[in-house]
């Protein structure tokens, strides 16, 4: 696979066999309650619990860091801090921080290689974080795809 595979489906139910990492973007203020995190919390309580513990400890809780939470025998959720606060700033810039997404993706590459995992995600950073998919897609290509990590992006279709 030398490109992102786009699928219609639910990123909380990744396809395939073997180890899988579900990536999503978190903010840097400890907020968890809107967007894709709700779908994660509907399936597993641990990612939110670990995120809140991480925030409260303040250890390495900064933009670009990633927390891997093992939720099933072959499945991890990657809490990637790639969003500064939750609203546009006074210059009208969205909360997404592309440098943080890239830094986090490099950590995801390392872990995916270590555990021989494919990577799964919705169109991260493009909802509440206000990011542009063309920029995120470029980061994914430069990190995951160039390192030969099987990568799947899910467009949720409510049936």
C-alpha positions, -999 to +999 in steps of 0.1 A: +000+000+000+016+033-011-013+055-004-040+061+021-070+038+018-102+056+021-133+037+034-169+044+043-173+031+078-167+036+115-131+043+126-139+027+160-144-006+142-112-009+122-109-035+094-083-062+090-063-086+111-034-080+134-025-051+156-043-018+149-039+018+161-069+042+160-056+078+159-075+108+169-067+144+179-070+158+214-067+193+227-041+206+251-065+219+278-078+185+291-112+188+273-129+156+262-166+157+253-172+166+217-165+151+183-149+117+176-139+113+213-176+106+220-175+076+196-144+064+213-159+067+248-190+048+236-167+018+229-141+021+256-138+041+288-100+038+292-088+063+265-107+091+282-097+080+317-060+078+307-062+112+289-076+129+320-050+113+342-023+124+318-037+160+318-039+161+356-003+148+360+009+174+334+038+151+325+046+155+288+011+168+282+020+191+254+014+196+217+028+168+196+028+142+223+009+109+219-005+085+245-012+049+235-040+032+253-044-006+248-082-012+247-084-047+232-058-075+227-048-062+192-061-026+194-047+007+207-062+042+208-036+070+202-045+102+220-025+127+199-024+163+213-027+183+181-051+210+190-044+242+210-074+250+231-109+245+215-118+278+198-103+301+171-078+325+185-081+363+183-065+362+148-092+338+136-069+308+134-084+274+142-072+252+171-054+227+148-016+227+151-001+210+120+034+209+135+020+190+165+001+166+142+034+159+123+054+154+155+027+131+169+025+111+136+063+104+138+057+089+172+028+068+158+051+056+130+076+044+156+050+025+176+033+011+145+066-004+134+074-017+169+041-036+172+035-042+135+002-023+134-019-007+107-032+028+115-069+038+113-086+072+118-114+095+108-103+127+089-085+138+120-082+175+128-108+186+103-139+187+125-138+208+157-101+215+153-108+233+121-080+218+100-078+214+063-077+178+050-052+185+022-026+196+049-034+166+072-033+142+042+001+156+033+014+150+068+000+114+068+017+107+035+050+122+047+050+101+079+029+070+078+028+062+040+065+069+034+073+045+062+051+018+046+025+018+074-009+005+062-032+035+067-070+037+066-091+068+067-128+063+075-157+085+063-185+078+087-218+071+070-248+070+093-271+043+081 
